[in-house]
Amino acid sequence: MTTTTASETDLLAQLIGRKRDCLVQLRDLGPRQLALVREGSMTTLLDLLSAKQRLLWELQKLERQLDPFRGQEPAARRWPTAQARQQTARQLAECEALLVEIVEHDKQSEEELIRRRQQTAIRLQGVHAASRARGAYLAPGRNASSRLDLSSEK
């Protein structure tokens, strides 16, 4: 069992704090994303998703930086103060709660997008059927056969 130094636990606390901040930003984008989906504002939605992607890249980077700490025994970490340890533990718990919230927002947005896609498909089918019906009425062969010739020959 290796004991970590205070500077290593300081780094751990900083990384967890940054992870929490990143997750807060992602969480805060969730309701806006759902609103944009409901409004059908796809251009603005794509901008928001781009910003969200940058945050996800940052989160991945932080997770890689946290990797060395995953195999450590928590009891072997040397914290500068008990308060620093408790604060980091609280932030880590917040991270877990934020992830749950983010996933829930994403599920809602996905369900709304699926619903809107299905509605659009139904509308397109209606437009296609109307177009086929119109085409059938305007077809050249149909017009010629439905004329009544009232001319008289003497």
Backbone torsions as a table, in degrees:
resi	resn	phi	psi	omega
1	MET	NA	123.7	179.2
2	THR	-95.6	139.6	177.1
3	THR	-95.2	134.3	178.2
4	THR	-85.4	156.5	177.2
5	THR	-88.2	166.8	178.4
6	ALA	-62.2	-36.0	179.6
7	SER	-67.5	-33.7	177.0
8	GLU	-68.4	-39.1	177.8
9	THR	-71.6	-30.1	173.2
10	ASP	-62.1	-43.9	178.2
11	LEU	-62.4	-44.2	178.4
12	LEU	-58.0	-46.1	179.7
13	ALA	-62.7	-41.0	178.8
14	GLN	-64.2	-44.0	-179.7
15	LEU	-63.7	-42.2	179.1
16	ILE	-66.5	-38.5	176.2
17	GLY	-62.3	-42.8	178.4
18	ARG	-67.1	-37.4	177.4
19	LYS	-62.2	-45.1	178.9
20	ARG	-59.6	-45.9	179.5
21	ASP	-60.4	-41.6	179.3
22	CYS	-64.4	-43.3	179.4
23	LEU	-66.3	-35.4	176.8
24	VAL	-61.7	-43.6	179.2
25	GLN	-63.2	-42.7	177.9
26	LEU	-63.2	-43.4	179.0
27	ARG	-60.8	-41.6	-178.2
28	ASP	-67.3	-23.9	177.8
29	LEU	-78.1	-21.3	-175.7
30	GLY	-56.1	-54.4	-180.0
31	PRO	-62.4	-36.2	178.4
32	ARG	-65.8	-40.1	178.5
33	GLN	-61.3	-46.3	179.8
34	LEU	-62.2	-41.8	179.3
35	ALA	-62.3	-41.8	179.7
36	LEU	-65.8	-37.7	177.3
37	VAL	-63.5	-46.1	-179.2
38	ARG	-63.7	-35.4	179.1
39	GLU	-76.4	-19.7	-175.6
40	GLY	77.6	21.3	-179.4
41	SER	-84.3	75.9	-171.5
42	MET	-68.2	-36.1	-180.0
43	THR	-64.6	-46.8	178.5
44	THR	-66.2	-36.8	177.4
45	LEU	-60.9	-42.5	179.2
46	LEU	-63.8	-37.2	175.8
47	ASP	-63.0	-43.8	179.4
48	LEU	-63.6	-42.5	179.9
49	LEU	-64.8	-32.0	176.0
50	SER	-65.2	-44.0	177.4
51	ALA	-63.9	-38.8	179.5
52	LYS	-65.0	-38.2	179.0
53	GLN	-63.1	-39.7	178.1
54	ARG	-62.1	-40.1	177.7
55	LEU	-66.2	-36.6	178.1
56	LEU	-66.8	-36.7	175.7
57	TRP	-64.0	-42.1	177.8
58	GLU	-61.8	-41.7	179.1
59	LEU	-63.1	-41.5	177.0
60	GLN	-61.4	-42.2	178.9
61	LYS	-60.9	-44.4	179.1
62	LEU	-63.6	-40.9	179.1
63	GLU	-61.5	-39.9	177.5
64	ARG	-64.5	-37.4	178.9
65	GLN	-70.3	-25.6	178.7
66	LEU	-82.7	-16.1	-177.0
67	ASP	-49.8	-46.2	-178.2
68	PRO	-60.0	-23.2	-177.9
69	PHE	-84.5	-15.6	-174.2
70	ARG	-66.3	-34.5	-178.2
71	GLY	-86.1	-1.9	-177.1
72	GLN	-80.8	151.8	173.5
73	GLU	-80.8	118.6	-177.8
74	PRO	-56.0	-34.2	-178.8
75	ALA	-68.7	-19.7	-178.1
76	ALA	-87.0	-2.6	-179.8
77	ARG	-80.2	135.3	177.9
78	ARG	-98.5	111.8	-179.6
79	TRP	-97.3	145.6	179.3
80	PRO	-62.6	-36.8	178.3
81	THR	-146.6	159.7	175.5
82	ALA	-64.4	-33.7	179.4
83	GLN	-63.8	-40.4	178.8
84	ALA	-62.8	-40.7	178.4
85	ARG	-64.9	-44.9	-179.1
86	GLN	-65.1	-42.1	180.0
87	GLN	-62.9	-42.5	179.0
88	THR	-65.1	-40.4	178.0
89	ALA	-63.3	-40.5	177.6
90	ARG	-62.9	-44.4	-179.8
91	GLN	-63.6	-38.1	178.5
92	LEU	-64.9	-40.7	176.8
93	ALA	-65.0	-38.9	176.5
94	GLU	-62.0	-39.4	178.8
95	CYS	-58.8	-43.8	179.5
96	GLU	-63.2	-44.4	179.4
97	ALA	-64.9	-39.6	178.9
98	LEU	-63.6	-40.7	178.6
99	LEU	-60.8	-41.6	178.1
100	VAL	-61.4	-43.9	-179.7
101	GLU	-65.1	-42.0	179.7
102	ILE	-62.9	-45.0	179.7
103	VAL	-62.2	-40.7	178.6
104	GLU	-62.9	-43.9	177.5
105	HIS	-61.2	-43.1	-179.1
106	ASP	-64.5	-39.2	177.5
107	LYS	-63.0	-42.7	178.8
108	GLN	-62.2	-44.2	179.6
109	SER	-63.8	-41.4	179.3
110	GLU	-63.7	-44.7	178.5
111	GLU	-61.3	-40.4	179.4
112	GLU	-67.0	-40.7	177.2
113	LEU	-62.8	-41.0	178.5
114	ILE	-63.7	-43.8	179.1
115	ARG	-60.5	-46.3	-179.8
116	ARG	-64.6	-38.1	179.0
117	ARG	-63.8	-42.8	178.8
118	GLN	-64.2	-41.5	177.7
119	GLN	-62.3	-41.9	178.9
120	THR	-63.9	-41.5	179.3
121	ALA	-62.4	-40.8	178.5
122	ILE	-64.1	-43.3	178.4
123	ARG	-62.9	-42.3	179.4
124	LEU	-63.7	-38.3	177.1
125	GLN	-62.9	-41.0	177.8
126	GLY	-63.1	-43.2	178.7
127	VAL	-63.6	-42.5	-179.7
128	HIS	-64.0	-43.1	179.6
129	ALA	-64.6	-42.1	178.7
130	ALA	-63.7	-39.2	179.5
131	SER	-65.4	-41.3	177.9
132	ARG	-64.7	-42.1	179.6
133	ALA	-64.4	-43.9	179.2
134	ARG	-61.7	-43.3	178.8
135	GLY	-61.8	-37.1	179.7
136	ALA	-66.4	-38.4	179.1
137	TYR	-71.3	-31.1	-177.3
138	LEU	-95.3	1.2	-178.3
139	ALA	-60.4	137.9	-176.8
140	PRO	-58.4	-39.0	-178.6
141	GLY	-65.8	-35.2	-177.8
142	ARG	-69.2	-41.8	-178.8
143	ASN	-64.5	-40.4	-177.0
144	ALA	-67.2	-39.1	-176.4
145	SER	-79.8	-16.2	-177.9
146	SER	-97.8	5.1	178.8
147	ARG	-82.7	145.3	177.1
148	LEU	-106.9	123.8	-179.6
149	ASP	-91.6	112.5	-178.9
150	LEU	-106.3	12.8	179.2
151	SER	-76.4	151.6	-179.1
152	SER	-117.7	143.0	177.7
153	GLU	-108.9	137.0	-179.9
154	LYS	-103.9	NA	NA
